[in-house]
Amino acid sequence: MATTVKDTDSGPRAGASHATMHKSIGLLDGAAIAASSTAATSSIGIGLGLMAGVVGLHLPAIMLLAFLPVLAIAGGYGRLNAVEPDAGSSYRWVGRTLNPWLGFLTGWVNTVGTVVFMAYTTTVTGSAIIQLLDEAHLRSIAGLRLDADSTVQCTLLGLVVLIGAALVAVRGLDLAARLQKALLVFEYLVLLGFCGYGLFAGDQPFSLQWYNPFDIPSFGAVAQGMVLAVFCYWGFESVFSVGEEVRDPRDASRGGFIALVVMMLLFLLAGTAFQRVLPLDELADNGAHGLTYFGTRLAHQPLAALPLIALMFSAVASLQSSVIPTARGMYAMGRDGVLGPVWTRLHPRHATPAVGTLLITGVAVALALASIAIPTVNDLISAAVNAIGIIVALYYALTAIAAAVRFRHLLRTDPLQSLRAVVGPLLGAAALLAVGGYLAWTFYDSTDHFELAADNGWFELAVVALMIVTGLPSAAWARWRRRSPYFLRPAD
């Protein structure tokens, strides 16, 4: 489609004097950023066992089922990026097309959810490192005994990794992408090797019913499994936040699609292999250590340590690929006058949003440290991780609806293209809103009282509401105090 002036006009900031980021990455770099952000190895290592406890022996079915609406929504993301590549991505597109308040809240919940994820993932990273050191028979340092179950040790070690990852991100996307590609190659070789071997070495009888979503016990199980599976695919859109730094904007879309398809194939392979090797009770009972347990069932040391190394690499790459899009989203908000100018400061040499990267990292560090000192904060983080699935479903749906509204003219002028840009995103949005809404109802219906506990349904719903409502004061300040033109721009 020819790009019109209306499509490419970036709103009130057009013509404003802002330093620009370097166009430094290509197709494979973008795919690596998207794939690292989705963190297939971590999702397989931790998430599949948890999902097995919900959907039973239907891991391949639920991963394939969740892939369909996410793929449909990715079509909307790709079309939007083609006509308006923007570091703010969904924040920008939803705000311009639907409503500035919705756009701001889309960017806000994405940022809050990612920061919470980073704070949580630091502990997972530290735990993986300590487990690996234990396998190498290094069980103490300077007289301090290392304990993979110690929240303090795991968090502090993970924070060192987070800060290092952030400094690499400040250095430039090209370096970050090279690092992530190297980590991904190792992760995927380990996954393909162990899961491929598990398909033939496992003694659990194979069944085509594993791929039948209609055989999942209940709609409640489908809804909960779908949200967990969507959470596993979460992050593919990070490539669109670096759309201004990709040499060809089309490569951002291609990179996102490549990452999504590769994720889906890996999830299907791993789900099938896990169920061939592990009985359901073992799979569900070892959810948080699923990949490492799977490795020990297939190999002896030192080969059995390879999945643990892959899990550690995945967590490291995930931390870095989380801070990259978040800092760029805040950069876009600062550029629009929604946030202060500090977020728009670029590194004088590398032209990356260095200050924003370090600020976001600092917030994640503070939250992780608070979770150690304040028990209720740890419960809040745990509940937030559970609630992120609903948040992701919400802002994915809003972005898909924005695409459908913006390109609705294609229904008349190009029916074939409208399938990707209008019909598909709308169907994907409807599916995610349905399962997200049903899960919210199950949270509400699961208890009759409020309690500060991560497994209390009302508390989990309160966390969802908190993540959304906390953005309203910031939006109001930007609208009436900063007088940001973002809130005054006319919709398309």
ABEGO torsion letter per residue (X at the ends): XBBBAAAABAEAABGBBBBBBBBABBAAAAAAAAAAAAGAAAAAAAAAAAAAAAAEBAAAAAAAAAAAAAAAAAAAAAAAAAABBBAAEAAAAAAAAABAAAAAAAAAAAAAAAAAAAAAAAAAAAAAAAAAAAAAGBABBGGBBBBAABAAAAAAAAAAAAAAAAAAAAAEAAAAAAAAAAAAAAAAAAAAAAAAAAAAABABBBBAAAABAAABABAAAAAAAAAAAAAAABGAAAAAAAAAABABAAAAAAAAAAAAAAAAAAAAAAAAAAAAABBAAAAAAAAAAAAAAAAAAABBOAAAAAAAAAAAAAAAAAAAAAAAAAAAAAAAAAAAGABBAAAABBBAAAGBBAAAAAAAAAAAAAAAAAAAABAAAAAAAAAAAAAAAAAAAAAAAAAAAAAAAAAAAAAAABAAAAAAAAAAAAAAAAAAAAAAAAAAAAAAAABABBBBBAABAAAAAAAAAAAAAAAAAAAAAAAAAAGBAAAABBBX
